[in-house]
Amino acid sequence: MKSTRPTPKFVGIDTYRDAQGRYSVRFPSDWHQFDIDFGRDGRLFSPSATNTHTYVAIWIDQLQFTAEANDATDLAEAFEKGLAQLPACTILERADTVIGNLIKFERFYTFDDNGVTRKRKVWAMYVDKWLMVLTYQGETVDEWEHWYGMANQSFHHFVIPTELWYATDRDINGAGTPVPAKTPRGKAKN
């Protein structure tokens, strides 16, 4: 039997801006904000003030290295190993994207959490020296479907500042294919 619960509706949109300027994310203005409680630098947004099993969250960690495109295969393997640790994890969709030195892994998956099947959409992004993880989780698969239209807007309106985009550009930051030096104007070519 199909639920008769009304479709969620936006009453407004707010923007959360990281205090260090590393990202911004938009979220429904009537959702509740929480600190991330597992030792990460980030924020969690939930439609419920008391049950945060349905949420959008963003957290960020500084890497001990600068991520580059040639790290993508190793990082993807490590990411998959991490997901495989979740009980009964089933990957529903996957996409890996590399733009310059920006590496993004997108996964849709379900997993068992103490007898409850939860569903997630995750972007794990390696941006210069940062790992940024944007997650949408539904308390159940039905809850995930119910709130998806609202939560997915956070993914569409997740912003990485221009400075970090430039940091991942191999041609600009010198981590790409070497470009031969140009002869300055007025100087003779050898």
C-alpha positions as CSV (number, residue, x, y, z in Angstrom):
1,M,0.0,0.0,0.0
2,K,1.4,3.4,-1.0
3,S,1.9,6.0,1.7
4,T,-0.6,8.8,2.0
5,R,2.0,11.0,3.6
6,P,2.2,14.4,1.9
7,T,5.2,15.2,-0.3
8,P,7.7,17.4,1.6
9,K,7.6,21.1,0.5
10,F,10.2,23.7,0.8
11,V,9.4,26.7,3.0
12,G,12.8,28.3,2.3
13,I,16.4,27.6,1.7
14,D,19.4,28.4,4.0
15,T,23.1,28.2,3.2
16,Y,25.7,26.9,5.5
17,R,29.2,28.3,4.9
18,D,32.2,26.6,6.3
19,A,34.0,29.0,8.7
20,Q,37.3,28.5,6.8
21,G,35.7,29.1,3.4
22,R,36.3,25.6,2.0
23,Y,32.7,24.9,0.9
24,S,29.1,26.0,1.2
25,V,25.9,23.9,1.1
26,R,22.2,24.7,0.9
27,F,19.6,23.0,2.9
28,P,15.8,23.3,3.7
29,S,15.4,26.2,6.1
30,D,13.0,24.3,8.4
31,W,15.6,21.4,8.9
32,H,17.5,21.3,12.2
33,Q,21.3,21.8,12.4
34,F,23.6,19.6,14.5
35,D,27.3,19.4,15.1
36,I,28.9,16.2,13.6
37,D,29.3,14.0,16.6
38,F,32.0,11.6,15.5
39,G,35.1,13.8,15.7
40,R,34.9,15.4,12.2
41,D,34.7,19.0,11.2
42,G,31.3,19.4,9.6
43,R,27.5,19.9,10.0
44,L,24.4,17.7,9.9
45,F,21.0,18.8,8.8
46,S,17.8,16.8,9.6
47,P,14.1,17.2,9.1
48,S,13.6,16.0,12.7
49,A,14.8,17.7,15.8
50,T,15.0,14.4,17.8
51,N,15.7,11.6,15.2
52,T,18.7,12.3,13.1
53,H,18.7,9.0,11.2
54,T,17.5,10.9,8.1
55,Y,19.9,13.6,7.3
56,V,22.2,15.5,5.0
57,A,25.7,15.9,6.4
58,I,29.0,17.4,5.2
59,W,32.3,16.8,6.9
60,I,35.9,17.6,5.9
61,D,39.3,16.3,6.9
62,Q,42.7,17.6,5.9
63,L,44.8,15.0,4.1
64,Q,48.4,14.2,4.7
65,F,49.0,14.6,1.0
66,T,47.8,16.6,-2.0
67,A,45.4,14.4,-4.0
68,E,46.2,14.1,-7.7
69,A,44.5,12.4,-10.6
70,N,46.9,9.5,-10.6
71,D,45.8,8.7,-7.0
72,A,42.2,8.0,-8.1
73,T,42.6,4.2,-8.5
74,D,44.1,3.7,-5.1
75,L,41.6,6.1,-3.5
76,A,38.7,4.3,-5.1
77,E,39.9,0.9,-3.8
78,A,40.3,2.3,-0.3
79,F,36.8,3.9,-0.5
80,E,35.2,0.6,-1.7
81,K,37.0,-1.3,1.2
82,G,35.5,1.2,3.6
83,L,32.0,0.6,2.3
84,A,32.5,-3.1,2.4
85,Q,32.8,-2.9,6.1
86,L,29.2,-1.8,6.5
87,P,27.0,-4.8,7.3
88,A,25.0,-6.1,4.2
89,C,26.2,-3.2,2.1
90,T,24.8,-3.3,-1.4
91,I,26.1,-0.7,-3.9
92,L,23.2,0.4,-6.1
93,E,25.0,3.0,-8.3
94,R,28.5,4.2,-8.6
95,A,30.3,6.9,-10.5
96,D,33.9,8.1,-10.4
97,T,34.8,11.5,-11.8
98,V,38.3,13.0,-12.2
99,I,38.5,16.7,-13.3
100,G,42.1,17.9,-13.2
101,N,43.2,16.8,-9.8
102,L,39.7,16.9,-8.3
103,I,38.5,13.3,-7.6
104,K,34.9,12.5,-6.8
105,F,33.4,9.1,-5.9
106,E,29.6,9.0,-5.9
107,R,27.8,6.0,-4.4
108,F,24.2,5.1,-3.8
109,Y,24.0,2.1,-1.4
110,T,22.0,0.4,1.3
111,F,23.3,-1.3,4.5
112,D,22.1,-2.9,7.7
113,D,22.1,-0.9,10.9
114,N,21.0,-3.0,13.8
115,G,18.3,-4.7,11.7
116,V,17.2,-1.5,9.9
117,T,18.0,-1.1,6.2
118,R,19.3,2.4,5.6
119,K,20.0,4.0,2.3
120,R,22.6,6.6,1.4
121,K,23.9,8.8,-1.4
122,V,27.5,9.9,-0.8
123,W,30.0,12.1,-2.6
124,A,33.6,11.6,-1.4
125,M,35.6,14.4,-2.9
126,Y,39.4,14.8,-2.8
127,V,40.0,18.5,-3.4
128,D,43.7,19.5,-3.2
129,K,44.6,18.7,0.5
130,W,41.0,18.1,1.6
131,L,38.7,15.1,1.8
132,M,35.1,16.4,1.7
133,V,32.2,13.9,2.2
134,L,28.6,14.9,1.5
135,T,26.1,12.3,2.6
136,Y,22.3,12.0,2.4
137,Q,20.9,9.1,4.5
138,G,17.4,7.9,4.9
139,E,16.4,6.2,8.2
140,T,14.8,3.6,6.0
141,V,14.6,3.1,2.2
142,D,11.0,4.6,2.3
143,E,12.3,7.7,4.3
144,W,15.1,8.1,1.8
145,E,12.6,8.2,-1.1
146,H,10.3,10.5,0.8
147,W,12.9,13.2,1.5
148,Y,15.1,12.7,-1.6
149,G,13.7,15.6,-3.5
150,M,14.7,18.0,-0.7
151,A,18.0,16.4,0.3
152,N,19.2,16.2,-3.3
153,Q,19.1,20.0,-3.6
154,S,22.0,20.0,-1.1
155,F,24.1,18.1,-3.6
156,H,23.0,20.4,-6.5
157,H,24.0,23.4,-4.5
158,F,27.2,22.2,-2.9
159,V,29.9,24.8,-3.7
160,I,33.6,24.5,-3.7
161,P,35.3,28.0,-3.8
162,T,37.2,29.1,-6.9
163,E,40.5,29.0,-5.0
164,L,40.2,25.2,-4.4
165,W,39.1,24.6,-8.0
166,Y,42.3,26.4,-9.1
167,A,44.3,24.3,-6.7
168,T,43.0,21.1,-8.4
169,D,43.8,22.4,-12.0
170,R,46.9,20.6,-13.2
171,D,47.7,23.2,-15.8
172,I,47.5,26.1,-13.4
173,N,49.2,24.7,-10.4
174,G,52.0,23.0,-12.4
175,A,51.1,19.4,-11.6
176,G,50.0,18.6,-15.1
177,T,51.9,18.1,-18.4
178,P,55.0,20.4,-18.6
179,V,54.5,23.3,-20.9
180,P,57.5,24.5,-22.8
181,A,58.8,27.9,-21.8
182,K,57.8,30.7,-24.1
183,T,60.4,33.1,-25.4
184,P,59.7,36.6,-24.0
185,R,58.7,39.3,-26.5
186,G,61.7,41.1,-28.0
187,K,64.1,38.2,-27.2
188,A,65.6,36.2,-30.0
189,K,64.6,32.6,-30.4
190,N,67.6,30.2,-30.5
